[in-house]
Structure formats: structure tokens, C-alpha cells
């Protein structure tokens, strides 16, 4: 059973959904120069469509992740699989919900897969960091 994480982002559900599905927007905000940055994101945004991301670490090392869109219901729900180069034996399904809230959008992120307790904890920390990057970009750009 996936563990749900709850985040508040200061934009509309439409903008939050687009932030996680529009490749130009993803490349703009997903990452931090001190951690890694997204250098490319290709996607066939439809149920059953594939996606692929390429990332670059501060030392120039490149790595990637890919998957498939399982279910898309703009702007309320996005489900997609994730398989990373650095953990090829693990495939996860990410369930994202975007719900209107007084602050803008309540995001619920749940990762499903055969994750150890340590891997689940790392995954939750990663999502907190990723949503933090998104929220920072939204705050800098304004609604």
C-alpha cells in the first residue's frame, strides 16, 4: 500500500498539473544546480504514452528515468510509472492528485511498488524536495 504525502502548492490545480506534464516547464523547474538538473524531458502525454527524462549532476554525470503514463485526468489526477537508470530493478507507479485548496492546490503524491522501508523513506524525501522545487518556481513566477 502506498504511503500518501500531502503538499500545498501556491497555484491552481491546472497550473500544478501542467507543471508536472509540460516538458518545457519541467525542464525549467525540476532540479537544483547543487543536486541535479533536468536537461531533457520527452513525453507522449496520453494514457499508455511513454516518457523519458535525462538529468545531469553537478559533476556532469548524466542519468535518466523513464516510464509510461497509466492514467491522465487533467487537472485532477496523474498516474505514471517510473524506472530509473540508477535502480533498474525497481519500477514504481506514482499517483498524483491535484485538489483545489485555499492556498492554491493540495497535492497528494503516493508511490506504489515493492520498496523497502529505506527506499520508501528515500522516495518520500525525494518527493518533498521535488515539490519544493516546483513550489519555489511557482512563487518566483507568480500565479
N, CA, C and O atoms as a GROMACS GRO file, in nm:
protein
  572
    1UNK      N    1   0.084  -0.119   0.000
    1UNK     CA    2   0.000   0.000   0.000
    1UNK      C    3   0.088   0.125   0.000
    1UNK      O    4   0.178   0.137   0.084
    2UNK      N    5   0.065   0.216  -0.093
    2UNK     CA    6   0.150   0.335  -0.098
    2UNK      C    7   0.123   0.429   0.020
    2UNK      O    8   0.012   0.438   0.071
    3UNK      N    9   0.228   0.497   0.061
    3UNK     CA   10   0.216   0.599   0.163
    3UNK      C   11   0.186   0.732   0.095
    3UNK      O   12   0.255   0.770   0.000
    4UNK      N   13   0.084   0.800   0.141
    4UNK     CA   14   0.048   0.928   0.080
    4UNK      C   15   0.124   1.042   0.147
    4UNK      O   16   0.140   1.045   0.269
    5UNK      N   17   0.171   1.134   0.064
    5UNK     CA   18   0.231   1.257   0.112
    5UNK      C   19   0.143   1.372   0.067
    5UNK      O   20   0.088   1.371  -0.043
    6UNK      N   21   0.129   1.471   0.153
    6UNK     CA   22   0.044   1.586   0.124
    6UNK      C   23   0.130   1.711   0.116
    6UNK      O   24   0.214   1.737   0.202
    7UNK      N   25   0.107   1.789   0.011
    7UNK     CA   26   0.182   1.913  -0.010
    7UNK      C   27   0.084   2.023  -0.049
    7UNK      O   28  -0.017   1.997  -0.114
    8UNK      N   29   0.115   2.145  -0.010
    8UNK     CA   30   0.040   2.262  -0.056
    8UNK      C   31   0.128   2.337  -0.155
    8UNK      O   32   0.245   2.365  -0.127
    9UNK      N   33   0.072   2.368  -0.270
    9UNK     CA   34   0.144   2.449  -0.368
    9UNK      C   35   0.061   2.573  -0.398
    9UNK      O   36  -0.062   2.569  -0.400
   10UNK      N   37   0.131   2.683  -0.421
   10UNK     CA   38   0.063   2.813  -0.432
   10UNK      C   39   0.027   2.847  -0.577
   10UNK      O   40   0.069   2.950  -0.630
   11UNK      N   41  -0.051   2.758  -0.638
   11UNK     CA   42  -0.102   2.782  -0.773
   11UNK      C   43  -0.228   2.698  -0.792
   11UNK      O   44  -0.261   2.615  -0.708
   12UNK      N   45  -0.296   2.720  -0.902
   12UNK     CA   46  -0.419   2.646  -0.931
   12UNK      C   47  -0.387   2.500  -0.965
   12UNK      O   48  -0.275   2.468  -1.003
   13UNK      N   49  -0.487   2.410  -0.952
   13UNK     CA   50  -0.465   2.272  -0.994
   13UNK      C   51  -0.424   2.261  -1.141
   13UNK      O   52  -0.341   2.176  -1.176
   14UNK      N   53  -0.481   2.345  -1.228
   14UNK     CA   54  -0.442   2.342  -1.369
   14UNK      C   55  -0.293   2.368  -1.386
   14UNK      O   56  -0.223   2.296  -1.458
   15UNK      N   57  -0.245   2.471  -1.318
   15UNK     CA   58  -0.103   2.506  -1.330
   15UNK      C   59  -0.014   2.399  -1.266
   15UNK      O   60   0.093   2.368  -1.318
   16UNK      N   61  -0.057   2.343  -1.155
   16UNK     CA   62   0.020   2.237  -1.091
   16UNK      C   63   0.027   2.115  -1.182
   16UNK      O   64   0.134   2.056  -1.201
   17UNK      N   65  -0.087   2.076  -1.238
   17UNK     CA   66  -0.090   1.961  -1.330
   17UNK      C   67   0.003   1.986  -1.448
   17UNK      O   68   0.083   1.900  -1.484
   18UNK      N   69  -0.008   2.105  -1.508
   18UNK     CA   70   0.078   2.138  -1.622
   18UNK      C   71   0.226   2.138  -1.583
   18UNK      O   72   0.312   2.102  -1.663
   19UNK      N   73   0.254   2.179  -1.461
   19UNK     CA   74   0.392   2.181  -1.414
   19UNK      C   75   0.456   2.044  -1.412
   19UNK      O   76   0.578   2.032  -1.422
   20UNK      N   77   0.375   1.940  -1.397
   20UNK     CA   78   0.426   1.804  -1.394
   20UNK      C   79   0.404   1.728  -1.525
   20UNK      O   80   0.435   1.609  -1.533
   21UNK      N   81   0.350   1.795  -1.626
   21UNK     CA   82   0.326   1.727  -1.754
   21UNK      C   83   0.381   1.801  -1.875
   21UNK      O   84   0.402   1.739  -1.980
   22UNK      N   85   0.404   1.930  -1.866
   22UNK     CA   86   0.454   2.009  -1.978
   22UNK      C   87   0.606   2.003  -1.979
   22UNK      O   88   0.671   2.052  -1.887
   23UNK      N   89   0.662   1.943  -2.083
   23UNK     CA   90   0.808   1.918  -2.083
   23UNK      C   91   0.890   2.046  -2.072
   23UNK      O   92   0.994   2.045  -2.006
   24UNK      N   93   0.848   2.154  -2.135
   24UNK     CA   94   0.924   2.279  -2.125
   24UNK      C   95   0.923   2.332  -1.982
   24UNK      O   96   1.024   2.382  -1.933
   25UNK      N   97   0.810   2.319  -1.915
   25UNK     CA   98   0.801   2.364  -1.776
   25UNK      C   99   0.883   2.275  -1.684
   25UNK      O  100   0.951   2.324  -1.594
   26UNK      N  101   0.878   2.144  -1.706
   26UNK     CA  102   0.952   2.051  -1.622
   26UNK      C  103   1.102   2.081  -1.628
   26UNK      O  104   1.169   2.088  -1.525
   27UNK      N  105   1.154   2.098  -1.748
   27UNK     CA  106   1.298   2.126  -1.765
   27UNK      C  107   1.335   2.257  -1.695
   27UNK      O  108   1.447   2.272  -1.647
   28UNK      N  109   1.242   2.350  -1.691
   28UNK     CA  110   1.268   2.480  -1.629
   28UNK      C  111   1.280   2.470  -1.477
   28UNK      O  112   1.367   2.536  -1.418
   29UNK      N  113   1.195   2.391  -1.411
   29UNK     CA  114   1.193   2.394  -1.265
   29UNK      C  115   1.246   2.269  -1.196
   29UNK      O  116   1.291   2.278  -1.082
   30UNK      N  117   1.244   2.152  -1.261
   30UNK     CA  118   1.276   2.026  -1.192
   30UNK      C  119   1.426   2.013  -1.175
   30UNK      O  120   1.496   1.973  -1.268
   31UNK      N  121   1.474   2.046  -1.058
   31UNK     CA  122   1.615   2.030  -1.027
   31UNK      C  123   1.672   2.151  -0.955
   31UNK      O  124   1.607   2.254  -0.939
   32UNK      N  125   1.795   2.134  -0.914
   32UNK     CA  126   1.870   2.238  -0.846
   32UNK      C  127   2.016   2.219  -0.887
   32UNK      O  128   2.065   2.106  -0.885
   33UNK      N  129   2.085   2.325  -0.925
   33UNK     CA  130   2.222   2.309  -0.973
   33UNK      C  131   2.315   2.238  -0.874
   33UNK      O  132   2.415   2.179  -0.914
   34UNK      N  133   2.283   2.244  -0.745
   34UNK     CA  134   2.366   2.179  -0.643
   34UNK      C  135   2.331   2.032  -0.622
   34UNK      O  136   2.403   1.961  -0.552
   35UNK      N  137   2.221   1.985  -0.682
   35UNK     CA  138   2.178   1.846  -0.665
   35UNK      C  139   2.183   1.776  -0.800
   35UNK      O  140   2.267   1.689  -0.822
   36UNK      N  141   2.095   1.813  -0.889
   36UNK     CA  142   2.094   1.771  -1.029
   36UNK      C  143   1.995   1.859  -1.102
   36UNK      O  144   1.909   1.921  -1.039
   37UNK      N  145   2.006   1.865  -1.233
   37UNK     CA  146   1.908   1.941  -1.310
   37UNK      C  147   1.853   1.851  -1.421
   37UNK      O  148   1.918   1.757  -1.465
   38UNK      N  149   1.733   1.882  -1.463
   38UNK     CA  150   1.671   1.810  -1.574
   38UNK      C  151   1.718   1.877  -1.702
   38UNK      O  152   1.699   1.997  -1.721
   39UNK      N  153   1.778   1.798  -1.791
   39UNK     CA  154   1.827   1.855  -1.916
   39UNK      C  155   1.736   1.822  -2.035
   39UNK      O  156   1.740   1.891  -2.137
   40UNK      N  157   1.656   1.718  -2.022
   40UNK     CA  158   1.556   1.690  -2.127
   40UNK      C  159   1.442   1.608  -2.069
   40UNK      O  160   1.459   1.530  -1.975
   41UNK      N  161   1.325   1.627  -2.130
   41UNK     CA  162   1.206   1.551  -2.090
   41UNK      C  163   1.125   1.533  -2.218
   41UNK      O  164   1.078   1.631  -2.276
   42UNK      N  165   1.108   1.411  -2.259
   42UNK     CA  166   1.023   1.382  -2.375
   42UNK      C  167   0.903   1.303  -2.326
   42UNK      O  168   0.916   1.218  -2.237
   43UNK      N  169   0.788   1.331  -2.383
   43UNK     CA  170   0.667   1.266  -2.334
   43UNK      C  171   0.560   1.258  -2.442
   43UNK      O  172   0.542   1.350  -2.522
   44UNK      N  173   0.490   1.148  -2.440
   44UNK     CA  174   0.370   1.128  -2.520
   44UNK      C  175   0.256   1.127  -2.418
   44UNK      O  176   0.218   1.022  -2.367
   45UNK      N  177   0.203   1.245  -2.388
   45UNK     CA  178   0.109   1.264  -2.278
   45UNK      C  179  -0.030   1.212  -2.313
   45UNK      O  180  -0.117   1.286  -2.358
   46UNK      N  181  -0.047   1.084  -2.292
   46UNK     CA  182  -0.176   1.016  -2.311
   46UNK      C  183  -0.170   0.886  -2.233
   46UNK      O  184  -0.062   0.836  -2.204
   47UNK      N  185  -0.286   0.831  -2.200
   47UNK     CA  186  -0.287   0.701  -2.133
   47UNK      C  187  -0.211   0.602  -2.220
   47UNK      O  188  -0.242   0.584  -2.337
   48UNK      N  189  -0.111   0.537  -2.161
   48UNK     CA  190  -0.028   0.442  -2.234
   48UNK      C  191   0.092   0.504  -2.303
   48UNK      O  192   0.176   0.432  -2.356
   49UNK      N  193   0.101   0.637  -2.303
   49UNK     CA  194   0.214   0.705  -2.366
   49UNK      C  195   0.340   0.694  -2.281
   49UNK      O  196   0.331   0.679  -2.159
   50UNK      N  197   0.454   0.702  -2.344
   50UNK     CA  198   0.580   0.690  -2.271
   50UNK      C  199   0.642   0.827  -2.244
   50UNK      O  200   0.607   0.926  -2.306
   51UNK      N  201   0.734   0.829  -2.149
   51UNK     CA  202   0.809   0.949  -2.117
   51UNK      C  203   0.952   0.909  -2.084
   51UNK      O  204   0.978   0.795  -2.047
   52UNK      N  205   1.045   1.003  -2.099
   52UNK     CA  206   1.186   0.981  -2.065
   52UNK      C  207   1.246   1.113  -2.021
   52UNK      O  208   1.224   1.216  -2.084
   53UNK      N  209   1.322   1.109  -1.913
   53UNK     CA  210   1.391   1.227  -1.861
   53UNK      C  211   1.540   1.200  -1.855
   53UNK      O  212   1.584   1.088  -1.825
   54UNK      N  213   1.617   1.304  -1.883
   54UNK     CA  214   1.762   1.298  -1.867
   54UNK      C  215   1.801   1.404  -1.765
   54UNK      O  216   1.756   1.519  -1.772
   55UNK      N  217   1.885   1.365  -1.670
   55UNK     CA  218   1.929   1.454  -1.564
   55UNK      C  219   2.080   1.469  -1.570
   55UNK      O  220   2.150   1.385  -1.627
   56UNK      N  221   2.130   1.578  -1.510
   56UNK     CA  222   2.274   1.598  -1.503
   56UNK      C  223   2.313   1.642  -1.363
   56UNK      O  224   2.256   1.736  -1.307
   57UNK      N  225   2.411   1.572  -1.306
   57UNK     CA  226   2.463   1.604  -1.173
   57UNK      C  227   2.561   1.721  -1.182
   57UNK      O  228   2.607   1.753  -1.292
   58UNK      N  229   2.593   1.784  -1.070
   58UNK     CA  230   2.688   1.895  -1.072
   58UNK      C  231   2.824   1.860  -1.133
   58UNK      O  232   2.892   1.946  -1.189
   59UNK      N  233   2.864   1.732  -1.123
   59UNK     CA  234   2.993   1.691  -1.180
   59UNK      C  235   2.984   1.656  -1.329
   59UNK      O  236   3.083   1.613  -1.389
   60UNK      N  237   2.865   1.674  -1.388
   60UNK     CA  238   2.846   1.647  -1.530
   60UNK      C  239   2.798   1.507  -1.562
   60UNK      O  240   2.766   1.477  -1.678
   61UNK      N  241   2.790   1.420  -1.462
   61UNK     CA  242   2.740   1.283  -1.485
   61UNK      C  243   2.594   1.289  -1.528
   61UNK      O  244   2.515   1.366  -1.473
   62UNK      N  245   2.559   1.207  -1.625
   62UNK     CA  246   2.421   1.202  -1.676
   62UNK      C  247   2.355   1.072  -1.634
   62UNK      O  248   2.419   0.968  -1.626
   63UNK      N  249   2.226   1.080  -1.608
   63UNK     CA  250   2.146   0.963  -1.573
   63UNK      C  251   2.003   0.993  -1.611
   63UNK      O  252   1.969   1.108  -1.640
   64UNK      N  253   1.919   0.892  -1.613
   64UNK     CA  254   1.783   0.914  -1.660
   64UNK      C  255   1.680   0.828  -1.590
   64UNK      O  256   1.711   0.744  -1.506
   65UNK      N  257   1.557   0.853  -1.628
   65UNK     CA  258   1.443   0.775  -1.580
   65UNK      C  259   1.341   0.773  -1.693
   65UNK      O  260   1.339   0.861  -1.779
   66UNK      N  261   1.257   0.672  -1.691
   66UNK     CA  262   1.155   0.660  -1.795
   66UNK      C  263   1.036   0.584  -1.740
   66UNK      O  264   1.041   0.524  -1.633
   67UNK      N  265   0.929   0.589  -1.817
   67UNK     CA  266   0.810   0.518  -1.776
   67UNK      C  267   0.697   0.538  -1.874
   67UNK      O  268   0.717   0.575  -1.990
   68UNK      N  269   0.577   0.514  -1.823
   68UNK     CA  270   0.457   0.521  -1.905
   68UNK      C  271   0.349   0.594  -1.825
   68UNK      O  272   0.341   0.581  -1.703
   69UNK      N  273   0.267   0.670  -1.895
   69UNK     CA  274   0.152   0.733  -1.832
   69UNK      C  275   0.041   0.628  -1.823
   69UNK      O  276  -0.004   0.576  -1.924
   70UNK      N  277  -0.002   0.599  -1.702
   70UNK     CA  278  -0.105   0.499  -1.678
   70UNK      C  279  -0.243   0.560  -1.694
   70UNK      O  280  -0.330   0.503  -1.760
   71UNK      N  281  -0.263   0.677  -1.632
   71UNK     CA  282  -0.394   0.741  -1.635
   71UNK      C  283  -0.376   0.892  -1.620
   71UNK      O  284  -0.304   0.940  -1.533
   72UNK      N  285  -0.444   0.965  -1.707
   72UNK     CA  286  -0.436   1.111  -1.706
   72UNK      C  287  -0.578   1.166  -1.701
   72UNK      O  288  -0.660   1.136  -1.787
   73UNK      N  289  -0.606   1.248  -1.601
   73UNK     CA  290  -0.735   1.314  -1.590
   73UNK      C  291  -0.707   1.460  -1.551
   73UNK      O  292  -0.713   1.498  -1.434
   74UNK      N  293  -0.677   1.541  -1.653
   74UNK     CA  294  -0.640   1.680  -1.631
   74UNK      C  295  -0.758   1.759  -1.577
   74UNK      O  296  -0.867   1.748  -1.632
   75UNK      N  297  -0.742   1.838  -1.473
   75UNK     CA  298  -0.624   1.869  -1.395
   75UNK      C  299  -0.624   1.802  -1.258
   75UNK      O  300  -0.558   1.852  -1.166
   76UNK      N  301  -0.694   1.692  -1.242
   76UNK     CA  302  -0.710   1.637  -1.107
   76UNK      C  303  -0.622   1.517  -1.074
   76UNK      O  304  -0.591   1.495  -0.957
   77UNK      N  305  -0.580   1.439  -1.175
   77UNK     CA  306  -0.510   1.315  -1.144
   77UNK      C  307  -0.409   1.280  -1.252
   77UNK      O  308  -0.433   1.299  -1.371
   78UNK      N  309  -0.295   1.229  -1.207
   78UNK     CA  310  -0.190   1.183  -1.297
   78UNK      C  311  -0.127   1.058  -1.236
   78UNK      O  312  -0.083   1.060  -1.121
   79UNK      N  313  -0.125   0.950  -1.313
   79UNK     CA  314  -0.061   0.827  -1.268
   79UNK      C  315   0.039   0.785  -1.374
   79UNK      O  316   0.008   0.781  -1.493
   80UNK      N  317   0.162   0.755  -1.329
   80UNK     CA  318   0.268   0.722  -1.423
   80UNK      C  319   0.369   0.629  -1.357
   80UNK      O  320   0.388   0.631  -1.236
   81UNK      N  321   0.433   0.548  -1.440
   81UNK     CA  322   0.536   0.459  -1.388
   81UNK      C  323   0.671   0.529  -1.395
   81UNK      O  324   0.691   0.622  -1.474
   82UNK      N  325   0.762   0.483  -1.312
   82UNK     CA  326   0.896   0.541  -1.301
   82UNK      C  327   0.997   0.429  -1.288
   82UNK      O  328   0.988   0.347  -1.196
   83UNK      N  329   1.092   0.424  -1.378
   83UNK     CA  330   1.203   0.329  -1.370
   83UNK      C  331   1.330   0.407  -1.396
   83UNK      O  332   1.350   0.461  -1.505
   84UNK      N  333   1.418   0.414  -1.296
   84UNK     CA  334   1.538   0.496  -1.303
   84UNK      C  335   1.660   0.414  -1.341
   84UNK      O  336   1.671   0.296  -1.305
   85UNK      N  337   1.752   0.477  -1.413
   85UNK     CA  338   1.877   0.411  -1.451
   85UNK      C  339   1.954   0.360  -1.329
   85UNK      O  340   2.017   0.255  -1.335
   86UNK      N  341   1.947   0.435  -1.220
   86UNK     CA  342   2.027   0.402  -1.102
   86UNK      C  343   1.963   0.292  -1.016
   86UNK      O  344   2.027   0.243  -0.923
   87UNK      N  345   1.841   0.254  -1.045
   87UNK     CA  346   1.777   0.142  -0.976
   87UNK      C  347   1.691   0.065  -1.076
   87UNK      O  348   1.568   0.063  -1.064
   88UNK      N  349   1.754   0.001  -1.176
   88UNK     CA  350   1.678  -0.062  -1.285
   88UNK      C  351   1.588  -0.177  -1.242
   88UNK      O  352   1.498  -0.217  -1.316
   89UNK      N  353   1.613  -0.231  -1.124
   89UNK     CA  354   1.532  -0.343  -1.077
   89UNK      C  355   1.400  -0.298  -1.014
   89UNK      O  356   1.315  -0.381  -0.982
   90UNK      N  357   1.383  -0.167  -0.996
   90UNK     CA  358   1.264  -0.114  -0.930
   90UNK      C  359   1.179  -0.035  -1.029
   90UNK      O  360   1.228   0.059  -1.093
   91UNK      N  361   1.052  -0.074  -1.041
   91UNK     CA  362   0.957   0.008  -1.117
   91UNK      C  363   0.848   0.050  -1.021
   91UNK      O  364   0.787  -0.033  -0.952
   92UNK      N  365   0.823   0.179  -1.017
   92UNK     CA  366   0.724   0.235  -0.926
   92UNK      C  367   0.610   0.296  -1.006
   92UNK      O  368   0.627   0.334  -1.122
   93UNK      N  369   0.495   0.303  -0.944
   93UNK     CA  370   0.384   0.378  -1.001
   93UNK      C  371   0.358   0.496  -0.908
   93UNK      O  372   0.343   0.481  -0.787
   94UNK      N  373   0.354   0.613  -0.968
   94UNK     CA  374   0.334   0.736  -0.893
   94UNK      C  375   0.190   0.783  -0.917
   94UNK      O  376   0.148   0.801  -1.031
   95UNK      N  377   0.118   0.802  -0.809
   95UNK     CA  378  -0.020   0.851  -0.814
   95UNK      C  379  -0.017   0.995  -0.763
   95UNK      O  380   0.025   1.021  -0.650
   96UNK      N  381  -0.063   1.088  -0.845
   96UNK     CA  382  -0.066   1.229  -0.805
   96UNK      C  383  -0.209   1.281  -0.818
   96UNK      O  384  -0.276   1.259  -0.919
   97UNK      N  385  -0.254   1.352  -0.715
   97UNK     CA  386  -0.384   1.418  -0.718
   97UNK      C  387  -0.363   1.566  -0.695
   97UNK      O  388  -0.276   1.607  -0.618
   98UNK      N  389  -0.443   1.647  -0.762
   98UNK     CA  390  -0.436   1.792  -0.754
   98UNK      C  391  -0.574   1.842  -0.714
   98UNK      O  392  -0.668   1.835  -0.792
   99UNK      N  393  -0.587   1.893  -0.591
   99UNK     CA  394  -0.716   1.930  -0.534
   99UNK      C  395  -0.715   2.078  -0.499
   99UNK      O  396  -0.622   2.125  -0.432
  100UNK      N  397  -0.817   2.155  -0.543
  100UNK     CA  398  -0.821   2.297  -0.506
  100UNK      C  399  -0.818   2.314  -0.354
  100UNK      O  400  -0.881   2.237  -0.281
  101UNK      N  401  -0.746   2.414  -0.308
  101UNK     CA  402  -0.739   2.443  -0.165
  101UNK      C  403  -0.729   2.595  -0.147
  101UNK      O  404  -0.701   2.666  -0.244
  102UNK      N  405  -0.751   2.644  -0.026
  102UNK     CA  406  -0.740   2.788  -0.004
  102UNK      C  407  -0.602   2.844  -0.043
  102UNK      O  408  -0.593   2.959  -0.086
  103UNK      N  409  -0.497   2.764  -0.028
  103UNK     CA  410  -0.362   2.810  -0.062
  103UNK      C  411  -0.333   2.799  -0.211
  103UNK      O  412  -0.235   2.855  -0.260
  104UNK      N  413  -0.416   2.727  -0.283
  104UNK     CA  414  -0.397   2.703  -0.427
  104UNK      C  415  -0.432   2.561  -0.463
  104UNK      O  416  -0.538   2.533  -0.518
  105UNK      N  417  -0.339   2.469  -0.432
  105UNK     CA  418  -0.361   2.328  -0.464
  105UNK      C  419  -0.303   2.240  -0.355
  105UNK      O  420  -0.190   2.259  -0.310
  106UNK      N  421  -0.382   2.143  -0.314
  106UNK     CA  422  -0.331   2.037  -0.227
  106UNK      C  423  -0.289   1.924  -0.320
  106UNK      O  424  -0.371   1.870  -0.394
  107UNK      N  425  -0.162   1.889  -0.316
  107UNK     CA  426  -0.111   1.778  -0.396
  107UNK      C  427  -0.096   1.656  -0.306
  107UNK      O  428  -0.041   1.664  -0.196
  108UNK      N  429  -0.145   1.544  -0.355
  108UNK     CA  430  -0.124   1.417  -0.286
  108UNK      C  431  -0.037   1.333  -0.378
  108UNK      O  432  -0.071   1.310  -0.494
  109UNK      N  433   0.075   1.286  -0.325
  109UNK     CA  434   0.167   1.203  -0.402
  109UNK      C  435   0.182   1.070  -0.328
  109UNK      O  436   0.215   1.067  -0.210
  110UNK      N  437   0.157   0.961  -0.399
  110UNK     CA  438   0.174   0.828  -0.343
  110UNK      C  439   0.254   0.744  -0.441
  110UNK      O  440   0.225   0.742  -0.561
  111UNK      N  441   0.354   0.674  -0.390
  111UNK     CA  442   0.437   0.588  -0.473
  111UNK      C  443   0.407   0.444  -0.438
  111UNK      O  444   0.411   0.405  -0.321
  112UNK      N  445   0.378   0.366  -0.540
  112UNK     CA  446   0.344   0.225  -0.521
  112UNK      C  447   0.451   0.140  -0.589
  112UNK      O  448   0.490   0.167  -0.703
  113UNK      N  449   0.496   0.039  -0.521
  113UNK     CA  450   0.597  -0.051  -0.575
  113UNK      C  451   0.652  -0.135  -0.462
  113UNK      O  452   0.614  -0.117  -0.346
  114UNK      N  453   0.739  -0.224  -0.493
  114UNK     CA  454   0.798  -0.310  -0.391
  114UNK      C  455   0.920  -0.240  -0.334
  114UNK      O  456   1.034  -0.273  -0.369
  115UNK      N  457   0.896  -0.144  -0.246
  115UNK     CA  458   1.003  -0.065  -0.188
  115UNK      C  459   1.031  -0.110  -0.045
  115UNK      O  460   0.938  -0.135   0.032
  116UNK      N  461   1.158  -0.120  -0.011
  116UNK     CA  462   1.196  -0.146   0.127
  116UNK      C  463   1.160  -0.022   0.210
  116UNK      O  464   1.131   0.083   0.154
  117UNK      N  465   1.164  -0.036   0.341
  117UNK     CA  466   1.135   0.078   0.428
  117UNK      C  467   1.234   0.191   0.400
  117UNK      O  468   1.196   0.308   0.399
  118UNK      N  469   1.361   0.157   0.379
  118UNK     CA  470   1.462   0.259   0.350
  118UNK      C  471   1.436   0.327   0.215
  118UNK      O  472   1.445   0.449   0.204
  119UNK      N  473   1.402   0.247   0.114
  119UNK     CA  474   1.372   0.303  -0.019
  119UNK      C  475   1.248   0.392  -0.014
  119UNK      O  476   1.243   0.496  -0.079
  120UNK      N  477   1.147   0.351   0.063
  120UNK     CA  478   1.025   0.431   0.077
  120UNK      C  479   1.058   0.565   0.142
  120UNK      O  480   1.008   0.669   0.099
  121UNK      N  481   1.142   0.563   0.244
  121UNK     CA  482   1.182   0.686   0.311
  121UNK      C  483   1.260   0.778   0.216
  121UNK      O  484   1.237   0.899   0.216
  122UNK      N  485   1.350   0.721   0.136
  122UNK     CA  486   1.425   0.800   0.038
  122UNK      C  487   1.331   0.857  -0.068
  122UNK      O  488   1.348   0.972  -0.111
  123UNK      N  489   1.234   0.778  -0.110
  123UNK     CA  490   1.138   0.824  -0.209
  123UNK      C  491   1.056   0.941  -0.155
  123UNK      O  492   1.034   1.039  -0.226
  124UNK      N  493   1.012   0.931  -0.032
  124UNK     CA  494   0.935   1.039   0.030
  124UNK      C  495   1.019   1.167   0.041
  124UNK      O  496   0.969   1.276   0.017
  125UNK      N  497   1.146   1.152   0.078
  125UNK     CA  498   1.235   1.269   0.086
  125UNK      C  499   1.255   1.330  -0.052
  125UNK      O  500   1.259   1.452  -0.067
  126UNK      N  501   1.268   1.245  -0.153
  126UNK     CA  502   1.286   1.295  -0.290
  126UNK      C  503   1.164   1.374  -0.335
  126UNK      O  504   1.178   1.481  -0.395
  127UNK      N  505   1.044   1.322  -0.307
  127UNK     CA  506   0.923   1.394  -0.349
  127UNK      C  507   0.908   1.526  -0.274
  127UNK      O  508   0.862   1.624  -0.332
  128UNK      N  509   0.946   1.530  -0.148
  128UNK     CA  510   0.941   1.657  -0.074
  128UNK      C  511   1.035   1.759  -0.140
  128UNK      O  512   1.001   1.876  -0.152
  129UNK      N  513   1.153   1.713  -0.182
  129UNK     CA  514   1.248   1.802  -0.249
  129UNK      C  515   1.193   1.847  -0.384
  129UNK      O  516   1.200   1.966  -0.417
  130UNK      N  517   1.139   1.755  -0.463
  130UNK     CA  518   1.087   1.786  -0.596
  130UNK      C  519   0.971   1.885  -0.588
  130UNK      O  520   0.969   1.985  -0.661
  131UNK      N  521   0.876   1.859  -0.500
  131UNK     CA  522   0.762   1.951  -0.486
  131UNK      C  523   0.811   2.086  -0.432
  131UNK      O  524   0.756   2.190  -0.468
  132UNK      N  525   0.913   2.085  -0.349
  132UNK     CA  526   0.973   2.210  -0.302
  132UNK      C  527   1.030   2.292  -0.418
  132UNK      O  528   1.012   2.414  -0.423
  133UNK      N  529   1.098   2.225  -0.512
  133UNK     CA  530   1.149   2.295  -0.630
  133UNK      C  531   1.035   2.355  -0.711
  133UNK      O  532   1.042   2.468  -0.757
  134UNK      N  533   0.928   2.276  -0.727
  134UNK     CA  534   0.813   2.326  -0.803
  134UNK      C  535   0.752   2.447  -0.734
  134UNK      O  536   0.724   2.548  -0.799
  135UNK      N  537   0.731   2.438  -0.605
  135UNK     CA  538   0.670   2.548  -0.530
  135UNK      C  539   0.758   2.673  -0.537
  135UNK      O  540   0.706   2.785  -0.547
  136UNK      N  541   0.889   2.656  -0.531
  136UNK     CA  542   0.980   2.770  -0.543
  136UNK      C  543   0.964   2.837  -0.680
  136UNK      O  544   0.957   2.960  -0.688
  137UNK      N  545   0.958   2.757  -0.785
  137UNK     CA  546   0.941   2.812  -0.920
  137UNK      C  547   0.809   2.886  -0.933
  137UNK      O  548   0.804   2.994  -0.993
  138UNK      N  549   0.702   2.829  -0.878
  138UNK     CA  550   0.571   2.893  -0.884
  138UNK      C  551   0.575   3.026  -0.809
  138UNK      O  552   0.521   3.126  -0.857
  139UNK      N  553   0.638   3.028  -0.692
  139UNK     CA  554   0.646   3.151  -0.613
  139UNK      C  555   0.724   3.259  -0.687
  139UNK      O  556   0.688   3.377  -0.682
  140UNK      N  557   0.832   3.219  -0.756
  140UNK     CA  558   0.913   3.316  -0.829
  140UNK      C  559   0.839   3.372  -0.950
  140UNK      O  560   0.858   3.488  -0.987
  141UNK      N  561   0.755   3.289  -1.013
  141UNK     CA  562   0.684   3.331  -1.134
  141UNK      C  563   0.551   3.397  -1.105
  141UNK      O  564   0.500   3.472  -1.188
  142UNK      N  565   0.493   3.370  -0.989
  142UNK     CA  566   0.361   3.421  -0.956
  142UNK      C  567   0.253   3.343  -1.029
  142UNK      O  568   0.280   3.278  -1.130
  143UNK      N  569   0.132   3.350  -0.978
  143UNK     CA  570   0.018   3.277  -1.038
  143UNK      C  571  -0.018   3.344  -1.167
  143UNK      O  572  -0.111   3.300  -1.235
   0.00000   0.00000   0.00000
